[in-house]
Amino acid sequence: MTIMIRTSLLMRSKKEDKLGLKWMFYLADLVKSKKKGACPFCGADAVHYAITILCEERGDGFMEIWCDACNRRDAHSIRGFKDNFPREA
């Protein structure tokens, strides 16, 4: 399965950019292993995500990811989403 994840780095500060990259690495591991890991910020096992598909035909939409323990969150647009990946966790 291939999921292309894009995010707008132009509207982020340098500090926010580094935070976004932590989530990007987390998402890459999630897609590869299909298992949730610990939060990249606080280490808690309280990370959740939700995928919303806006165009089923192309698999375009967005993904929100957050940690209930430290309340850090991020959102990314996605393309080419396949239904063999859970939409919520």
Backbone as a printed PyTorch tensor [residue, N CA C, xyz], in Angstrom:
tensor([[[  0.8400,  -1.1710,   0.0000],
         [  0.0000,   0.0000,   0.0000],
         [  0.8860,   1.2360,   0.0000]],

        [[  0.5320,   2.1880,  -0.7840],
         [  1.2590,   3.4480,  -0.8280],
         [  0.3260,   4.5700,  -0.4220]],

        [[  0.7290,   5.3220,   0.5720],
         [ -0.0140,   6.5170,   0.9730],
         [  0.9440,   7.6860,   0.8570]],

        [[  0.5910,   8.6380,   0.0220],
         [  1.4030,   9.8360,  -0.0910],
         [  0.8800,  10.8400,   0.9220]],

        [[  1.7620,  11.3080,   1.7780],
         [  1.3740,  12.2660,   2.8080],
         [  2.0530,  13.5880,   2.5100]],

        [[  1.2490,  14.6350,   2.3740],
         [  1.7890,  15.9630,   2.1050],
         [  1.3270,  16.9160,   3.1850]],

        [[  2.1660,  17.8570,   3.4950],
         [  1.7880,  18.8760,   4.4690],
         [  2.3790,  20.2090,   4.0280]],

        [[  1.7280,  21.2740,   4.3850],
         [  2.2000,  22.5910,   4.0040],
         [  3.2150,  23.0890,   5.0230]],

        [[  4.4810,  23.0440,   4.6580],
         [  5.5320,  23.5130,   5.5470],
         [  5.7380,  25.0200,   5.4370]],

        [[  5.1460,  25.6440,   4.4270],
         [  5.3260,  27.0770,   4.2340],
         [  4.6480,  27.8890,   5.3250]],

        [[  3.6020,  27.3610,   5.9150],
         [  2.8460,  28.1060,   6.9040],
         [  3.2710,  27.7810,   8.3300]],

        [[  4.3610,  27.0290,   8.4890],
         [  4.8030,  26.6230,   9.8170],
         [  6.0730,  27.3600,  10.2040]],

        [[  6.2230,  27.5810,  11.4770],
         [  7.4830,  28.1390,  11.9650],
         [  8.5200,  27.0190,  12.0110]],

        [[  9.7870,  27.3620,  12.2630],
         [ 10.8280,  26.3290,  12.3230],
         [ 10.5530,  25.3330,  13.4440]],

        [[ 10.0780,  25.8120,  14.5780],
         [  9.7750,  24.9220,  15.7020],
         [  8.6270,  23.9820,  15.3310]],

        [[  7.5810,  24.5190,  14.7270],
         [  6.4490,  23.6960,  14.3220],
         [  6.8600,  22.7050,  13.2510]],

        [[  7.7760,  23.0970,  12.3750],
         [  8.2620,  22.2110,  11.3290],
         [  8.9140,  20.9820,  11.9440]],

        [[  9.7320,  21.1680,  12.9730],
         [ 10.3800,  20.0320,  13.6290],
         [  9.3460,  19.1310,  14.2920]],

        [[  8.3100,  19.7230,  14.8690],
         [  7.2520,  18.9330,  15.4750],
         [  6.5160,  18.1230,  14.4140]],

        [[  6.2360,  18.7360,  13.2810],
         [  5.5630,  18.0470,  12.1880],
         [  6.3820,  16.8920,  11.6540]],

        [[  7.6970,  17.0460,  11.6120],
         [  8.5500,  15.9620,  11.1390],
         [  8.5080,  14.7660,  12.0790]],

        [[  8.3790,  15.0060,  13.3690],
         [  8.2520,  13.8870,  14.3050],
         [  6.9990,  13.0760,  13.9810]],

        [[  5.9030,  13.7660,  13.6900],
         [  4.6870,  13.0460,  13.3180],
         [  4.8620,  12.3480,  11.9750]],

        [[  5.5720,  12.9750,  11.0360],
         [  5.7980,  12.3430,   9.7290],
         [  6.5600,  11.0300,   9.8870]],

        [[  7.5920,  11.0120,  10.7180],
         [  8.3370,   9.7760,  10.9540],
         [  7.4450,   8.7370,  11.6440]],

        [[  6.6080,   9.1910,  12.5740],
         [  5.6720,   8.2850,  13.2370],
         [  4.7240,   7.6660,  12.2060]],

        [[  4.1830,   8.5100,  11.3080],
         [  3.2560,   8.0130,  10.2900],
         [  3.9250,   7.0400,   9.3280]],

        [[  5.1740,   7.3140,   8.9790],
         [  5.9090,   6.3970,   8.1000],
         [  6.0480,   5.0240,   8.7600]],

        [[  6.3590,   5.0050,  10.0510],
         [  6.4540,   3.7360,  10.7820],
         [  5.0960,   3.0520,  10.8910]],

        [[  4.0470,   3.8410,  11.0980],
         [  2.6920,   3.3060,  11.2060],
         [  2.2750,   2.6260,   9.9050]],

        [[  2.5320,   3.2750,   8.7800],
         [  2.1620,   2.7120,   7.4820],
         [  2.9690,   1.4460,   7.2120]],

        [[  4.2370,   1.4660,   7.5630],
         [  5.1070,   0.3240,   7.3050],
         [  4.7400,  -0.8840,   8.1730]],

        [[  4.5310,  -0.6610,   9.4650],
         [  4.3070,  -1.7750,  10.3870],
         [  2.8230,  -2.0650,  10.6640]],

        [[  1.9480,  -1.0940,  10.3720],
         [  0.5120,  -1.1720,  10.6580],
         [  0.2330,  -1.3610,  12.1530]],

        [[  1.1640,  -0.9120,  12.9960],
         [  0.9890,  -0.9690,  14.4430],
         [  1.2650,   0.4030,  15.0330]],

        [[  0.4030,   0.8070,  15.9620],
         [  0.6150,   2.0960,  16.6160],
         [  1.7980,   1.9890,  17.5640]],

        [[  2.5500,   3.0710,  17.6480],
         [  3.6830,   3.1310,  18.5620],
         [  3.4460,   4.1780,  19.6380]],

        [[  4.4770,   4.4270,  20.4080],
         [  4.4070,   5.4370,  21.4620],
         [  4.4790,   6.8350,  20.8420]],

        [[  3.9330,   7.7980,  21.5360],
         [  3.9620,   9.1910,  21.0890],
         [  5.4120,   9.6410,  20.9130]],

        [[  5.7370,  10.2840,  19.7860],
         [  7.1120,  10.7390,  19.5720],
         [  7.5170,  11.9150,  20.4650]],

        [[  6.5460,  12.4940,  21.1840],
         [  6.8380,  13.6340,  22.0410],
         [  6.9450,  13.2460,  23.5070]],

        [[  5.9530,  12.4900,  24.0100],
         [  5.9390,  12.1800,  25.4420],
         [  6.1670,  10.7020,  25.7520]],

        [[  6.1170,   9.8420,  24.7350],
         [  6.3570,   8.4200,  24.9390],
         [  5.1480,   7.6310,  25.4160]],

        [[  4.0140,   8.2870,  25.6000],
         [  2.8080,   7.5960,  26.0680],
         [  2.1970,   6.7570,  24.9500]],

        [[  1.5050,   5.7060,  25.3450],
         [  0.8090,   4.8550,  24.3810],
         [ -0.6330,   5.3530,  24.2280]],

        [[ -0.7680,   6.6200,  23.8660],
         [ -2.0880,   7.2500,  23.7810],
         [ -2.2850,   7.9670,  22.4500]],

        [[ -1.6580,   7.4710,  21.3850],
         [ -1.7510,   8.1010,  20.0680],
         [ -2.9560,   7.5380,  19.3250]],

        [[ -3.7030,   8.4350,  18.6940],
         [ -4.8630,   8.0540,  17.8970],
         [ -4.7960,   8.7820,  16.5590]],

        [[ -5.4980,   8.2420,  15.5780],
         [ -5.5800,   8.9250,  14.2870],
         [ -6.9480,   8.6790,  13.6830]],

        [[ -7.3300,   9.5510,  12.7710],
         [ -8.5840,   9.4060,  12.0320],
         [ -8.3120,   9.8250,  10.5900]],

        [[ -8.7730,   9.0030,   9.6670],
         [ -8.5980,   9.2830,   8.2400],
         [ -9.9610,   9.6160,   7.6510]],

        [[-10.0310,  10.7350,   6.9710],
         [-11.2570,  11.1540,   6.2940],
         [-10.9730,  11.1930,   4.7980]],

        [[-11.7190,  10.4110,   4.0370],
         [-11.5420,  10.3600,   2.5860],
         [-12.6090,  11.2420,   1.9470]],

        [[-12.1670,  12.1900,   1.1420],
         [-13.0790,  13.1170,   0.4810],
         [-13.4450,  12.6560,  -0.9200]],

        [[-12.5380,  11.9380,  -1.5790],
         [-12.7900,  11.4060,  -2.9250],
         [-12.4320,   9.9210,  -2.9060]],

        [[-13.4400,   9.0640,  -2.7690],
         [-13.2100,   7.6160,  -2.6760],
         [-12.5200,   7.0650,  -3.9230]],

        [[-12.8650,   7.6040,  -5.0880],
         [-12.3150,   7.0960,  -6.3430],
         [-10.7940,   7.2000,  -6.3890]],

        [[-10.2570,   8.3440,  -5.9710],
         [ -8.8040,   8.5550,  -5.9960],
         [ -8.1540,   8.2800,  -4.6500]],

        [[ -8.9350,   8.1730,  -3.5920],
         [ -8.3850,   7.9570,  -2.2610],
         [ -7.7770,   9.2060,  -1.6600]],

        [[ -8.2980,  10.3630,  -2.0410],
         [ -7.7910,  11.6400,  -1.5300],
         [ -8.5470,  12.0410,  -0.2630]],

        [[ -7.8260,  12.6150,   0.6850],
         [ -8.4630,  13.0670,   1.9060],
         [ -7.4420,  13.6600,   2.8490]],

        [[ -7.6840,  13.4910,   4.1440],
         [ -6.7280,  13.9860,   5.1240],
         [ -6.6970,  13.0630,   6.3300]],

        [[ -5.6260,  13.1770,   7.0900],
         [ -5.4160,  12.3440,   8.2680],
         [ -5.0720,  13.2420,   9.4400]],

        [[ -5.7720,  13.0470,  10.5320],
         [ -5.4670,  13.7620,  11.7680],
         [ -4.8400,  12.7620,  12.7260]],

        [[ -3.8250,  13.2030,  13.4500],
         [ -3.1450,  12.3500,  14.4110],
         [ -2.9100,  13.1490,  15.6780]],

        [[ -3.1140,  12.5070,  16.8470],
         [ -2.9820,  13.2350,  18.1020],
         [ -2.6320,  12.2670,  19.2340]],

        [[ -2.1420,  12.8580,  20.3170],
         [ -1.8220,  12.1170,  21.5350],
         [ -2.7110,  12.6460,  22.6530]],

        [[ -3.4290,  11.7520,  23.2980],
         [ -4.3030,  12.1590,  24.4070],
         [ -3.5090,  12.5630,  25.6490]],

        [[ -2.2980,  12.0610,  25.7920],
         [ -1.5090,  12.3430,  27.0000],
         [ -0.9240,  13.7580,  26.9830]],

        [[ -0.2780,  14.1460,  25.8710],
         [  0.3750,  15.4600,  25.8260],
         [ -0.3750,  16.4730,  24.9610]],

        [[ -1.4610,  16.0410,  24.3220],
         [ -2.3200,  16.9000,  23.4950],
         [ -1.6310,  17.4830,  22.2670]],

        [[ -0.5610,  16.8780,  21.7990],
         [  0.0440,  17.3240,  20.5290],
         [ -0.7240,  16.6850,  19.3960]],

        [[ -0.8520,  17.4290,  18.3000],
         [ -1.6140,  16.9230,  17.1660],
         [ -1.0970,  17.5050,  15.8690]],

        [[ -1.4830,  16.8740,  14.7730],
         [ -1.1160,  17.3660,  13.4530],
         [ -2.1220,  16.8060,  12.4530]],

        [[ -2.1720,  17.4020,  11.2750],
         [ -3.0500,  16.9350,  10.2010],
         [ -2.2810,  16.9820,   8.8900]],

        [[ -2.5380,  16.0090,   8.0350],
         [ -1.8390,  15.9000,   6.7560],
         [ -2.8230,  15.4890,   5.6720]],

        [[ -2.6240,  16.0020,   4.4730],
         [ -3.4220,  15.5340,   3.3490],
         [ -2.8280,  14.2200,   2.8710]],

        [[ -3.6860,  13.3390,   2.3460],
         [ -3.2160,  12.0470,   1.8480],
         [ -3.7710,  11.8060,   0.4540]],

        [[ -3.0560,  10.9950,  -0.3000],
         [ -3.4900,  10.6110,  -1.6430],
         [ -3.2690,   9.1190,  -1.7960]],

        [[ -4.1070,   8.4950,  -2.5450],
         [ -3.9470,   7.0790,  -2.8560],
         [ -4.2350,   6.1550,  -1.6870]],

        [[ -5.1680,   6.5380,  -0.8200],
         [ -5.5110,   5.7120,   0.3310],
         [ -6.2210,   4.4560,  -0.1300]],

        [[ -5.8290,   3.3250,   0.4260],
         [ -6.4640,   2.0390,   0.1290],
         [ -7.2350,   1.5680,   1.3610]],

        [[ -8.3280,   0.8830,   1.1610],
         [ -9.1740,   0.4530,   2.2670],
         [ -8.6140,  -0.6810,   3.1040]],

        [[ -7.4370,  -1.1920,   2.7830],
         [ -6.8600,  -2.2610,   3.6100],
         [ -6.1280,  -1.7150,   4.8300]],

        [[ -6.2340,  -0.4210,   5.0670],
         [ -5.6260,   0.2280,   6.2240],
         [ -6.7510,   0.7880,   7.0800]],

        [[ -6.7470,   0.5290,   8.3920],
         [ -7.8530,   1.0170,   9.2240],
         [ -7.9670,   2.5370,   9.2140]],

        [[ -9.1830,   3.0380,   9.1720],
         [ -9.3960,   4.4880,   9.1050],
         [ -9.3470,   5.1610,  10.4650]],

        [[ -9.4670,   4.4170,  11.5310],
         [ -9.3980,   4.9990,  12.8750],
         [ -8.6440,   4.0620,  13.7960]],

        [[ -7.9570,   4.6560,  14.7520],
         [ -7.2780,   3.8700,  15.7870],
         [ -6.9960,   4.7630,  16.9670]]])
